[in-house]
Amino acid sequence: MAQDNMGESRLEKISFIDDNDETVELYVIEETTLRGVKYLLVAEDDSDESEAYIFREISESDAEITYIPVEDDDEYEALIKVFTELLEDAKIISGS
């Protein structure tokens, strides 16, 4: 996780509209593209204890991008492996 010199997180935040039409801000922990599809690993806050979710990007137009939760078990398990490797690599690079 990136932090500035004040100890605050520099993770990108994105806004989603949930099923109740409420805006929810989530932190983007990591992103990847698999078989031409973009995926985001997001969390409710930037702590290590936060719930994490995986979303698949669905581009409806250049002006609007929609993300949906990954619900297929096989797809989800494959993405967990990819994100785990990406996060381990990031820790090695950052020296954490």
N, C-alpha and C positions, 0 to 999 in steps of 0.2 A: 504494500500500500504506500503510495507516495504521500509525503508530508512536507509542508513548507517549514521554514525556520521557526515558526511560532508553534509547531506541533499540530497544526490543523491539517486535515485531509485535503488533498487536491484531486480527489476522484471526481470524474464528471458526473453530474446529476442529470437525469432525464425525467420528464413528466409523462405520466400515463393517466388515462381516464379509466377508472375501474368500472365494474358492472353496475355500480350505483351512481354513475356519472360524476364521481368525485375525482379530483386531481390528486394523484399520488406521486411523490418524487422518490426515485430510486437511484442508488449509486451504481454506476457501471464499474464492475470489478475487473472484467475481462471481456474481450470479444474475439470471435473467430469466424472463419468461413469454412464450411464443410460441404463439399459437393455443390459449390456455387450458391449456397444459402448462408446468409449471415446470422449468427447467433450472439446473444448477449447474456453474460452472467451478471445478474444484478442483485442488490441487497437493499434492505430497508434503511440501514444506516452503515457507517463505515467501520463498525467494530467487528472484531473477529467472531463475535457471538451472534451476529445477525443472521436471520433466515436468508437464504439465497434462492434465486429462481433463475430458470433458463427460458429465454424468449427467442422465438424464431421471427426474423424480419419478413414481412410480406409487403412488397412495394406495390402500392395501388397506383401511384403516379409519381413523377419527379417531385411534386410539391408535398405529397403526403406519404409517410411511411407508417405502417402499422406493425406492431409486434404482438404475437400471440404466445401464450405459454406452451411449452413443449409438454405434451401429454402422453405420447407414445413411449412405452417403457423401453423398447430397444433403442430408439433414438436418444432418449434421455440418458440411458446408461453409457452409450457411446460418447455423448457430449460431456458427461461427468469425467470420463477418462481423459478427454482432450483438455478440458479446463484444468484438471488436476496437474497434468504435465505442464501446461502453460504457466500456472501459478508457481510450480516448483522451479521452473526455469527462471522466472522473474525474481524469485528469492535468491537464487544463485548469482544472478547478474547484479542485483542490488546489494549483495553482501549480507543480507539478513539471515 
